[in-house]
Amino acid sequence: MKLRVSLFVFCAALYVGASDPGPGGNKKSPSIRLELLLAKLEAMEQKLQEMQNEFKQYQSKQEQSQKKTFNALKKLDQDVVLVLQNRSCHNFTQQIVSVLPKQNQSAHNSAPQILDHVPLTSTTTLRPRHTHFSSCKDISSRISISDTHLIRVKNDSEPFKVYCEQKSFGGGWIVIQHRYNGSLDFYRGWDEFRDGFGDLDREFWLGLEKVHQITKGRKHELIVELKGFDGSYAYARYDAFEVGNESEQYILKDLGSYSGTAGDAMTYNKGMKFTTKDRDNDLDPSMQCAHYREGAWWHNACTDANLNGRYVNADDQKSLCWAYFKNIFQGLSFSRMMIRELE
């Protein structure tokens, strides 16, 4: 606006000057002089508009450049967090060293020690982007932190999430059942035991169909961990474990030799079909074992192991119990079933 007023004053001055040509000068009519001045003013305004448009384009380009820089820095920050979460410190520092000037590379040896002191979180929202692993044993060779992961049993199968125990018994275990506080009701029907239920970070049953898919093509072993309400601990280990498909009623096809400290309470179930409160596959003609023990299991007539029974601190035949740890019906405070692929 100020520029436009200045231009108008300037043009008016020119007009006044032009109206007095001086002695001997040629006089032009006022209307012609005014038209000339207006034309010049219009041309100057057009030039000013062009300059304003060019400035706006420059501002837009600068904003876009700043946005790209911000996004690049944000992505870099996320990538660093991913590296730290999975303790890939060595690979990370090697990547940094490869792009550092030579005079700065001598300092890289201290980087792993510094990164090792960065606290890790248990969040599962940030995960490394990689090809799905086939088992927790495959994952354990790269990641030593117990956590949930996606696995793909076969290249053409759908991936699904499992909890990988990477510390106990050498790591590489897929947890298929976990109970520790009684917060989850395990007295459920066939469909839920087939598909799985609960939260992988808390109490859960992975699902018979998933266990079948995992064990049908490759040999696996089984570990059962147990704790009493008094804090005592025991375990049972079997060097083979396989579950059949649904048309076979998820039969316990294979259960290997026992070792451990809890006593062998599962061999009695070998070769048995799975029984739930709404599907009777046990061998007891006088009762439905899942009702009698309030626990779905590979019941024979019925069972020495009732790990899906009621969570109670009592001597109760319906409790979560293991016949040869404590006594046959004493409820336990903790159970965890884990399978691992064999060589």
C-alpha positions in Angstrom: 0.0 0.0 0.0 2.8 2.4 0.9 4.5 1.6 -2.4 1.4 2.2 -4.3 0.8 5.7 -2.7 4.5 6.6 -3.4 4.0 5.6 -7.0 0.9 7.7 -7.2 2.7 10.8 -5.7 5.6 10.2 -8.0 3.3 10.0 -11.0 1.5 13.1 -9.9 4.8 15.0 -9.7 5.7 13.8 -13.2 2.3 15.0 -14.3 2.8 18.4 -12.8 6.2 18.7 -14.3 4.9 17.6 -17.6 2.2 20.2 -17.6 4.8 23.0 -17.7 7.1 22.2 -20.6 9.0 25.5 -20.2 9.8 28.1 -22.8 9.5 26.8 -26.2 8.4 23.4 -25.1 5.7 21.3 -26.8 2.5 21.1 -24.9 0.5 17.9 -24.8 -3.1 17.7 -23.7 -3.7 16.8 -20.0 -5.7 13.7 -21.0 -2.9 12.2 -23.0 -0.3 12.9 -20.2 -2.6 11.3 -17.6 -3.1 8.2 -19.8 0.7 7.8 -20.1 1.2 8.1 -16.4 -1.6 5.6 -15.6 -0.1 3.1 -18.1 3.3 3.4 -16.4 1.7 2.9 -13.0 -0.2 -0.2 -14.2 3.1 -1.6 -15.5 4.8 -1.0 -12.2 2.0 -2.6 -10.3 2.2 -5.7 -12.5 5.9 -5.9 -11.9 5.3 -5.6 -8.1 2.7 -8.5 -8.2 5.2 -10.7 -10.1 7.8 -10.1 -7.4 5.3 -10.9 -4.6 4.4 -14.2 -6.4 8.1 -15.2 -6.7 8.6 -14.5 -3.0 5.7 -16.7 -2.0 7.0 -19.5 -4.2 10.4 -19.2 -2.4 8.7 -19.3 1.0 6.8 -22.5 0.0 10.0 -24.2 -1.2 11.7 -23.3 2.1 8.8 -24.8 4.2 8.9 -28.0 2.2 12.6 -28.3 2.6 12.3 -27.8 6.4 9.5 -30.4 6.6 11.6 -33.0 4.7 14.5 -32.4 7.0 12.3 -32.8 10.1 10.8 -36.1 8.8 14.3 -37.4 8.0 15.5 -36.6 11.6 12.4 -38.2 13.1 12.9 -41.4 11.1 16.6 -41.5 12.1 15.5 -41.2 15.8 13.1 -44.1 15.4 15.7 -46.3 13.8 18.1 -45.6 16.6 15.5 -46.6 19.2 14.9 -49.9 17.3 18.5 -50.7 17.3 18.8 -50.0 21.0 15.7 -52.1 21.9 17.1 -55.2 20.2 20.7 -54.7 21.5 22.1 -54.7 18.0 24.8 -52.3 19.3 27.7 -53.9 17.4 26.1 -53.7 14.0 24.9 -50.2 14.7 28.3 -48.9 15.6 29.9 -50.6 12.6 27.4 -48.8 10.4 28.3 -45.5 12.0 32.0 -46.1 11.7 31.7 -46.8 8.0 30.5 -43.3 7.4 32.6 -41.4 9.9 35.8 -39.5 8.9 38.9 -41.6 9.6 40.1 -39.3 12.4 36.9 -40.0 14.3 36.8 -43.7 13.9 39.2 -44.4 16.8 36.5 -43.5 19.3 34.0 -46.2 18.1 35.3 -48.9 20.4 33.6 -47.3 23.4 30.2 -47.1 21.7 28.9 -50.6 22.7 29.7 -50.0 26.3 27.8 -46.7 26.3 24.9 -48.2 24.4 24.7 -51.1 26.8 23.7 -48.8 29.6 20.7 -47.4 27.8 17.6 -48.8 29.6 15.3 -51.0 27.5 11.6 -50.9 27.7 9.1 -53.8 27.3 7.0 -52.0 24.7 6.0 -54.0 21.6 5.0 -51.1 19.5 8.5 -50.6 18.0 9.9 -53.7 16.4 12.6 -54.5 13.9 11.4 -54.9 10.3 12.6 -58.3 9.2 11.5 -61.5 7.6 9.3 -63.5 10.0 11.2 -66.1 12.0 10.2 -69.7 11.9 10.5 -70.3 15.7 11.7 -68.7 18.9 14.9 -70.8 18.6 15.6 -69.0 15.4 15.0 -65.6 17.1 17.2 -66.5 20.1 20.3 -66.5 17.9 19.7 -62.8 17.3 17.6 -61.4 20.1 18.2 -62.4 23.7 15.3 -60.6 25.3 12.1 -62.5 26.2 9.2 -60.9 24.4 6.4 -61.4 21.9 7.3 -62.0 18.2 5.6 -63.0 15.0 6.6 -66.4 13.6 5.8 -68.0 10.3 5.9 -71.8 10.5 6.1 -72.2 6.8 6.8 -69.8 4.0 3.3 -70.0 2.7 1.5 -70.0 6.1 0.0 -67.0 7.9 2.3 -65.6 10.7 1.0 -65.5 14.2 2.3 -64.0 17.5 4.0 -66.0 20.2 5.8 -65.3 23.4 9.5 -66.3 23.3 11.3 -67.2 26.5 14.9 -66.5 25.9 16.5 -66.9 29.3 15.3 -70.1 31.0 16.9 -73.4 29.9 19.0 -71.9 27.2 16.2 -69.8 25.6 14.5 -70.4 22.3 11.2 -71.6 23.9 7.7 -70.9 22.7 5.4 -70.5 25.7 2.1 -72.3 25.0 0.5 -72.0 28.5 1.1 -69.6 31.4 -0.7 -69.1 34.7 0.6 -67.2 37.7 -2.2 -65.2 39.4 -5.6 -66.6 38.5 -6.7 -63.5 36.7 -7.9 -65.5 33.7 -10.7 -68.1 33.6 -9.5 -71.3 32.0 -12.8 -73.2 32.3 -13.7 -72.8 28.6 -15.0 -74.7 25.6 -13.5 -76.4 22.6 -13.4 -73.4 20.2 -11.4 -71.2 22.7 -8.9 -74.0 23.4 -8.5 -74.5 19.7 -8.0 -70.8 18.9 -6.3 -69.7 22.1 -7.3 -67.0 24.6 -5.8 -64.5 27.1 -2.9 -62.1 26.7 0.6 -63.2 25.7 2.1 -60.8 28.2 0.0 -62.2 31.0 -2.0 -65.4 31.5 -2.9 -67.3 28.3 -3.4 -70.5 26.3 -1.8 -70.2 22.9 -4.2 -72.5 21.1 -4.2 -76.2 20.0 -4.3 -75.3 16.3 -1.2 -73.2 16.6 0.6 -75.9 18.7 -0.3 -78.4 16.0 1.0 -76.2 13.2 4.3 -75.7 15.1 4.9 -79.3 16.0 3.6 -81.2 13.0 6.5 -80.7 10.7 9.5 -80.5 13.1 10.5 -82.3 16.3 10.0 -80.4 19.5 10.6 -80.9 23.2 8.4 -79.8 26.1 9.2 -78.3 29.5 6.6 -77.7 32.2 7.5 -75.3 35.0 5.6 -75.4 38.3 5.6 -73.4 41.6 3.8 -74.0 44.9 2.1 -71.3 46.9 5.0 -71.8 49.4 7.5 -70.7 46.8 8.9 -74.1 45.9 9.8 -74.9 42.3 10.0 -78.0 40.1 10.0 -78.8 36.4 9.3 -81.7 34.1 11.0 -82.1 30.7 10.0 -84.4 27.8 12.3 -84.9 24.8 9.5 -85.1 22.3 6.1 -83.4 21.9 3.6 -83.4 19.1 -0.1 -82.5 18.8 -2.4 -83.8 16.0 -4.9 -81.8 14.0 -8.5 -80.9 14.8 -10.0 -83.9 12.9 -7.8 -86.1 15.2 -9.2 -84.1 18.2 -5.8 -82.6 18.8 -4.5 -85.9 20.1 -1.2 -85.9 22.1 0.6 -87.8 19.3 4.0 -87.9 20.9 5.4 -87.4 24.3 9.1 -88.3 24.9 11.1 -89.5 27.8 10.8 -87.6 31.1 13.5 -85.9 33.1 13.3 -83.2 35.8 12.3 -82.7 39.4 8.5 -82.5 39.4 7.8 -86.2 38.6 6.3 -87.7 35.5 2.6 -86.7 35.6 2.0 -86.6 31.8 3.0 -90.0 30.4 -0.5 -91.1 31.5 -1.9 -88.7 28.9 0.2 -89.8 25.9 -2.0 -90.8 23.0 -5.1 -89.2 24.4 -7.5 -86.8 22.6 -8.2 -83.4 24.0 -11.3 -83.0 26.2 -13.1 -79.7 27.1 -16.3 -79.0 29.0 -18.3 -79.2 25.8 -16.5 -82.1 24.0 -16.0 -85.4 25.7 -13.0 -87.4 24.3 -11.8 -89.1 27.5 -11.7 -92.8 28.2 -13.7 -92.7 31.5 -17.2 -94.2 30.8 -18.6 -93.0 34.1 -18.0 -89.3 33.9 -16.9 -86.3 31.8 -13.4 -85.6 33.0 -13.3 -81.9 32.1 -16.4 -81.5 34.2 -15.1 -83.6 37.1 -11.7 -81.8 37.2 -12.9 -78.5 35.8 -10.0 -78.5 33.4 -9.6 -79.1 29.7 -6.8 -81.6 29.0 -5.6 -84.7 27.2 -7.7 -86.7 29.7 -7.3 -90.5 29.9 -9.6 -91.6 32.8 -8.9 -88.7 33.9 -5.4 -87.2 34.6 -2.4 -86.9 36.8 -1.8 -83.3 35.5 -4.5 -80.8 35.6 -2.8 -77.6 34.6 -5.9 -75.9 33.2 -7.9 -76.5 36.4 -9.1 -73.9 38.9 -6.6 -71.5 40.4 -7.0 -72.2 44.2 -4.6 -72.6 47.1 -6.3 -75.8 48.4 -6.2 -79.5 48.3 -8.9 -79.8 45.6 -9.2 -82.3 42.8 -10.4 -79.5 40.5 -7.3 -77.4 41.1 -4.3 -76.5 38.9 -2.2 -79.5 40.1 0.6 -81.9 39.2 0.3 -85.3 40.8 3.9 -85.9 41.9 4.7 -82.3 43.0 3.3 -81.7 46.5 0.4 -84.1 46.5 -2.1 -85.1 43.8 -4.7 -82.4 44.3 -2.7 -79.6 46.0 -3.3 -76.3 44.0 -0.2 -74.6 42.5 0.5 -70.9 42.1 2.3 -71.1 38.8 2.5 -73.2 35.7 4.2 -72.6 32.4 4.3 -75.0 29.4 7.0 -74.3 26.8 8.1 -76.1 23.6 11.3 -75.8 21.6 12.4 -77.1 18.2 15.0 -79.8 18.4 18.1 -79.9 16.1 
